[in-house]
Amino acid sequence: SLSSSGDATINNLTIGRGGGNQSNNTAVGNLALNSNTTGNYNTANGYQSLYSNIDGSNNTAVGYNTLFQNTSGLNNTAVGYAASYRNSTGNGNTTCGVQSLYYNTSGYSNTSFGLKALYNNTSGINNASFGYQSGVDLSGNSNYNTFLGATSTVDSSANTYNYSTALGYGSTITASNQIVLGRASENVYIPGTLGVTGNVDISGNVTATSFNATSDYRIK
């Protein structure tokens, strides 16, 4: 058995509590939790994971350079190479995938799964992204958006969007308060009844096998 009052290095692998020697921290990997002083209940597994953490607590970082720049962020979970690398003060983010949520600094309550998912998000909150490069171009302080499907994203990283949803491979958000189903090359099929209580704006053609109305109508 091996007993040590400080971090131990075995075959060039450091195992211990990291900086600050906080009793409830776990650090596995060279320079993991390197700068920690008072942060507690953190788990860092991987080279330089949670490297810059000072007083952030309840964080879990698994992978090379995960949560590297986190200083005081709380309750974050990052899994994968450089996942949530730039996060500094953001709280309550969950990300899994290579460089997922990479540029996030202060955004909170974001969820991303997939390679480079929500890659450019910096300060946006409550965004959710699932799939390869999903939400990759969402940037700035865009909030409350959902991306489901590989490469589902926004039309430009220069735009800010809120409360929008992109569903399906390659679906692209172009405005706030919008729901996008698939791409222009695809059809949306509804086997049941579609009920609409608001207005319907149609820019293309409508094909119908029958038409019923309770008020007068005229077709030209």
GIDAGI-V738084 format. One record per backbone hydrogen bond with DSSP energy under -1.0 kcal/mol. CO is the residue of the C=O (numbers start at 0). NH is the residue of the N-H. If there is no record, write none. Layout:
CO | NH
CO | NH
This chain:
7 | 14
9 | 12
12 | 9
13 | 28
14 | 7
15 | 26
17 | 20
21 | 24
25 | 43
26 | 15
27 | 45
28 | 31
29 | 47
30 | 33
32 | 18
39 | 57
41 | 25
42 | 60
43 | 27
44 | 62
45 | 48
46 | 64
47 | 50
48 | 32
50 | 34
53 | 36
53 | 37
53 | 38
56 | 74
58 | 42
59 | 77
60 | 44
61 | 79
62 | 65
63 | 81
64 | 67
65 | 49
66 | 69
67 | 51
70 | 53
70 | 54
70 | 55
73 | 91
75 | 59
76 | 94
77 | 61
78 | 96
79 | 82
80 | 98
81 | 84
82 | 66
84 | 68
87 | 70
87 | 71
87 | 72
90 | 108
92 | 76
93 | 111
94 | 78
95 | 113
96 | 99
97 | 115
98 | 101
99 | 83
101 | 85
104 | 87
104 | 88
104 | 89
107 | 125
109 | 93
110 | 128
111 | 95
112 | 130
113 | 116
114 | 132
115 | 118
116 | 100
118 | 102
121 | 104
121 | 105
121 | 106
124 | 143
126 | 110
127 | 146
128 | 112
129 | 148
130 | 133
131 | 150
132 | 135
133 | 117
134 | 137
138 | 141
139 | 122
142 | 162
144 | 127
145 | 165
146 | 129
147 | 167
148 | 151
149 | 169
151 | 134
152 | 172
155 | 158
161 | 176
163 | 145
164 | 179
165 | 147
166 | 181
167 | 170
170 | 152
172 | 154
177 | 164
179 | 166
182 | 185
